[in-house]
Amino acid sequence: MAEHVDVLVVGAGISGIDAAYHLTTSRPDTSFVVLESQADFGGTWRTHTYPGIRSDSDLHTFGYGFKPWTGKPIATAQEILDYLGEVIDEHDLAEHIRYRHRIDSAVWSSDDGRWTVAGVDTATDAPFEYTCRFLWMCQGYYRHAKGYQPTWPGMDDFGGTIVHPMDWSDDLDWRGKRVVVIGSGATAATLIPAMAGDVEHITMLQRSPTYFRAGRNANELADLLREVDTPEEWVHEIVRRRMIFDSATFTKLCFADPTSAREQLLAGVREQLKPEYQDLVDTAFSPSYLPWRERIAFVPDGDLFQAINEGTASVVTDQIERFDETGILLESGEHLDADLIVTATGFDLNVLGDIAFTIDDEPLDFHDTVTYHGTMFTGIPNMAWVFGYFRASWTLRADLIAQFVIRLLDHMDEIGASVVVPRLRDDEHDMTLAPWIDPENFNPGYIRRGLHLLPRQGDHAPWLHGQDYWDDKDVLPSWDLDDGTLVYR
Ligand SMILES: Cc1cc2nc3c(=O)[nH]c(=O)nc-3n(C[C@H](O)[C@H](O)[C@H](O)COP(=O)(O)OP(=O)(O)OC[C@H]3O[C@@H](n4cnc5c(N)ncnc54)[C@H](O)[C@@H]3O)c2cc1C
């Protein structure tokens, strides 16, 4: 017999815990469970265990609005897990979370007005089934079980070890080795300084350069406020507002005046590198794309650049011709000798947690739907999806969506509705549709590879997915829930 709950939250990462917090505090009479396929909470911060694993955005905004962050702005995975653990304890959320529960299917029945969610216990393979009124999808955006691993000719010939950062294990033997890290995203920028002191040499091999921002892992405003004994709640709120404001200002500059934004970023790198490495600014750290079209990683205390200055790390910009017994042969003819090759090549986008969705016997193709504010979808009843920000902290959007879902559930109670589904109005069926994210606006590889799986957006609200916190923070909390685009019954 399936257990029934009002709301079923998928995933116990930072978004799922946020959902659970909002349900407990704002709707104490709503029954809910959080189903999580891993053995513990934390999602991203539990899955990734490679050396140095840390956030690349500040925890004043990546943390929750309701719980002050008291540590350094950039945090380690363990610090984030500790913070999430405190939220679970402080709000008695543990009793709602079921671990090792991997959901495989979600079936909506209009006759019953509910979802049936089924899966297996990953420890025992025992099947489980829940029914729920509302499904709150907090399953993240990438496959946790394995990363994106391209193949290159000759990989089988390599005599050393090849590892993807998502498969890192504690017994991996890397100290004292010659290491090549393929990729130059946030993962590479984290791994390299963390390993540089303990390897013979580490090389970042990139096909093309990435933008980085470097700075102290400290917040002067927070330090100043603490010096005058300001309560931590105030420090959090003030610093959070400042960080949001600064990040919005910089994002605006990237679009209004990309040349000066680029100059600012490159000047930051120039400042970090010793005179003998200055040529790297042009050869290794000057991307061909405009700033913010891909995520910009923050490099705390410039540690990546310090590793280069010390000569323990280097950067090579080239294409891979093939792997061979002793390393990687590049198209330029150069050979990189290696004992260990780390493929920091990114993620495999998975939009709905690899869950097979069916709506009244019809398999759901998510790409056929149009989004309502980037969180609900035409034709999908009683479901909200959390997809955070790229250019601001993910959690800012998770939090706005949480408040929206609570408002929607309250509204449904008020009008006596048990089902809500977004539907295009009669005159909107010919609306021009656009991809989930405009490739001209934001274009990292995993989104490019997955656009055909993602829903689409229209050309006016509420059918937009704007990725703009400044817009969303005003629009989402005040949007009229009876404007005719949400159909209730
Ligand atoms: C290394 C790394 C660093 C990052 N740093 C930042 C940062 O500094 N700032 C930022 O804003 N963003 C960052 N991101 C993006 C990051 O993923 C999000 O910000 C955030 O952690 C996502 O939280 P989430 O809870 O939405 O999803 P996740 O952390 O992905 O958690 C989703 C959870 O759902 C579970 N799940 C998925 N499918 C199922 C299923 N079928 N059944 C049951 N459970 C399921 C997963 O096991 C997982 O625990 C980073 C990402 C990575 C990989």
The ligand as a MOL file (V3000), in Angstrom:
LIG
                    3D

  0  0  0     0  0            999 V3000
M  V30 BEGIN CTAB
M  V30 COUNTS 53 58 0 0 0
M  V30 BEGIN ATOM
M  V30 1 C 31.3140 21.1320 -7.8230 0
M  V30 2 C 30.1710 22.0840 -7.9050 0
M  V30 3 C 30.2640 23.3330 -7.3130 0
M  V30 4 C 29.1910 24.2180 -7.4000 0
M  V30 5 N 29.2940 25.4220 -6.7870 0
M  V30 6 C 28.2670 26.2810 -6.8350 0
M  V30 7 C 28.3370 27.5400 -6.1820 0
M  V30 8 O 29.3270 27.8930 -5.5600 0
M  V30 9 N 27.2830 28.3730 -6.2870 0
M  V30 10 C 26.1620 28.0440 -6.9760 0
M  V30 11 O 25.2350 28.8310 -7.0250 0
M  V30 12 N 26.0550 26.8320 -7.5820 0
M  V30 13 C 27.0660 25.9590 -7.5310 0
M  V30 14 N 26.9630 24.7440 -8.1560 0
M  V30 15 C 25.7230 24.3410 -8.7740 0
M  V30 16 C 25.0540 23.4310 -7.7020 0
M  V30 17 O 24.8100 22.1830 -8.1790 0
M  V30 18 C 23.8570 24.0690 -7.1320 0
M  V30 19 O 24.0930 25.3530 -6.7640 0
M  V30 20 C 23.2340 23.3680 -5.9240 0
M  V30 21 O 24.0920 22.7040 -5.0420 0
M  V30 22 C 22.2350 22.4560 -6.4700 0
M  V30 23 O 21.4470 22.0620 -5.3970 0
M  V30 24 P 20.1640 21.2030 -5.6360 0
M  V30 25 O 19.6880 20.7800 -4.3060 0
M  V30 26 O 19.2130 21.9560 -6.5050 0
M  V30 27 O 20.6690 19.9710 -6.5130 0
M  V30 28 P 21.7540 18.8580 -6.1800 0
M  V30 29 O 22.8180 19.3440 -5.2970 0
M  V30 30 O 22.1390 18.3030 -7.4970 0
M  V30 31 O 20.9460 17.7920 -5.3580 0
M  V30 32 C 19.9110 17.0450 -5.9490 0
M  V30 33 C 19.6440 15.8250 -5.1060 0
M  V30 34 O 18.5710 15.1170 -5.7100 0
M  V30 35 C 18.8590 13.7490 -5.6960 0
M  V30 36 N 18.1500 13.0970 -6.7990 0
M  V30 37 C 18.2900 13.3340 -8.1280 0
M  V30 38 N 17.5040 12.5230 -8.8530 0
M  V30 39 C 16.8390 11.7440 -7.9480 0
M  V30 40 C 15.8900 10.6840 -8.0770 0
M  V30 41 N 15.4700 10.2460 -9.2720 0
M  V30 42 N 15.4190 10.1030 -6.9480 0
M  V30 43 C 15.8300 10.5390 -5.7240 0
M  V30 44 N 16.7530 11.5090 -5.5490 0
M  V30 45 C 17.2440 12.1160 -6.6500 0
M  V30 46 C 20.3560 13.6780 -5.8700 0
M  V30 47 O 20.8830 12.4590 -5.3690 0
M  V30 48 C 20.8240 14.8840 -5.0680 0
M  V30 49 O 21.1300 14.5600 -3.7410 0
M  V30 50 C 28.0230 23.8480 -8.0950 0
M  V30 51 C 27.9460 22.6000 -8.7140 0
M  V30 52 C 29.0070 21.7260 -8.6150 0
M  V30 53 C 28.8780 20.3900 -9.2660 0
M  V30 END ATOM
M  V30 BEGIN BOND
M  V30 1 1 1 2
M  V30 2 1 2 3
M  V30 3 2 2 52
M  V30 4 2 3 4
M  V30 5 1 4 5
M  V30 6 1 4 50
M  V30 7 2 5 6
M  V30 8 1 6 7
M  V30 9 1 6 13
M  V30 10 2 7 8
M  V30 11 1 7 9
M  V30 12 1 9 10
M  V30 13 2 10 11
M  V30 14 1 10 12
M  V30 15 2 12 13
M  V30 16 1 13 14
M  V30 17 1 14 15
M  V30 18 1 14 50
M  V30 19 1 15 16
M  V30 20 1 16 17
M  V30 21 1 16 18
M  V30 22 1 18 19
M  V30 23 1 18 20
M  V30 24 1 20 21
M  V30 25 1 20 22
M  V30 26 1 22 23
M  V30 27 1 23 24
M  V30 28 2 24 25
M  V30 29 1 24 26
M  V30 30 1 24 27
M  V30 31 1 27 28
M  V30 32 2 28 29
M  V30 33 1 28 30
M  V30 34 1 28 31
M  V30 35 1 31 32
M  V30 36 1 32 33
M  V30 37 1 33 34
M  V30 38 1 33 48
M  V30 39 1 34 35
M  V30 40 1 35 36
M  V30 41 1 35 46
M  V30 42 1 36 37
M  V30 43 1 36 45
M  V30 44 2 37 38
M  V30 45 1 38 39
M  V30 46 1 39 40
M  V30 47 2 39 45
M  V30 48 1 40 41
M  V30 49 2 40 42
M  V30 50 1 42 43
M  V30 51 2 43 44
M  V30 52 1 44 45
M  V30 53 1 46 47
M  V30 54 1 46 48
M  V30 55 1 48 49
M  V30 56 2 50 51
M  V30 57 1 51 52
M  V30 58 1 52 53
M  V30 END BOND
M  V30 END CTAB
M  END
